[in-house]
Each structure stands twice: as C-alpha cells, then as structure tokens.
Amino acid sequence: MKNLRLKAARARCDLSQQALADRVGVTRQTISAIEKGDYNPTINLCLAICHALNVTLNDLFWDEQEN
C-alpha cells in the first residue's frame, strides 16, 4: 500500500526525498520505496522520519481500516 501521507508530509515540509533521506540517515531509494509501499521500515526509521517531519507515528503509519 502506498504511503501517500508520508509523501504529503514531506511536501508540506518542502523536502525532497533526498533531503529527508539525509536527515534520517538512509538512501533516497529507501524513502522512495517506503512511499511506494515496497518497503516496511523499522520502528526506529519510522520514528526518525516522524521526528524529521514533525508528525506522529499515527499521522504517517497507522492504517485505520474498517472491518
């Protein structure tokens, strides 16, 4: 599942994938893969991304599907 919330939060902060990657210590390809839904980041990476974008885990990674 694509992570459009991550892409939107990154855009609100006016950060490129490379700039966010530099802030959290990963490659641009990792950020791209997370946004595409091709990679599930560790909790530590999720937290680093949230700190860099000034958002919560729920804002970016919580999937509220109705059952």
C-alpha atoms as one frame of an Amber mdcrd trajectory, in Angstrom:
protein
   0.000   0.000   0.000   1.384   3.387  -0.999   2.195   5.795   1.790   0.700
   8.992   0.413   0.651  10.500   3.906   4.440  10.339   4.027   4.722  11.956
   0.612   2.266  14.710   1.611   4.047  15.387   4.926   7.387  15.560   3.124
   5.923  18.013   0.608   4.478  20.185   3.412   7.992  20.453   4.827   9.310
  21.301   1.352  11.741  18.385   1.459  12.865  16.247  -1.437  13.218  12.516
  -0.958  16.982  13.058  -0.851  16.739  15.783   1.809  14.559  13.588   4.036
  16.858  10.629   3.460  19.850  12.734   4.510  18.064  13.809   7.697  17.238
  10.252   8.751  20.391   8.511   7.529  19.066   6.356   4.691  19.219   6.461
   0.906  16.795   8.308  -1.323  15.797   4.909  -2.708  14.675   3.826   0.769
  12.385   6.849   1.121  11.046   6.196  -2.385  10.393   2.529  -1.561   8.534
   3.477   1.646   6.364   5.957  -0.252   5.615   3.330  -2.918   4.755   0.733
  -0.289   7.598  -1.538  -1.392   9.476  -1.388   1.924   8.342  -1.663   5.532
  10.651   0.493   7.647  11.815  -0.452  11.121  10.189   1.278  14.062  13.398
   3.260  14.576  13.290   4.520  10.996   9.591   5.345  11.352  10.372   7.392
  14.461  13.264   9.179  12.753  11.039  10.088   9.812   8.315  11.353  12.139
  10.800  13.490  14.062  12.232  14.900  10.832   8.752  15.805   9.574   7.380
  16.883  12.982   4.461  14.444  12.861   3.358  11.419  14.887   3.532   7.732
  14.046  -0.255   7.733  13.788  -0.117  10.584  11.274   2.089   8.645   8.877
   1.913   4.936   9.560  -1.308   3.966  11.315  -3.653   2.148   8.960  -7.252
   2.639  10.026  -9.128   0.022   8.049 -12.726  -0.681   8.904 -13.560  -4.338
   9.493
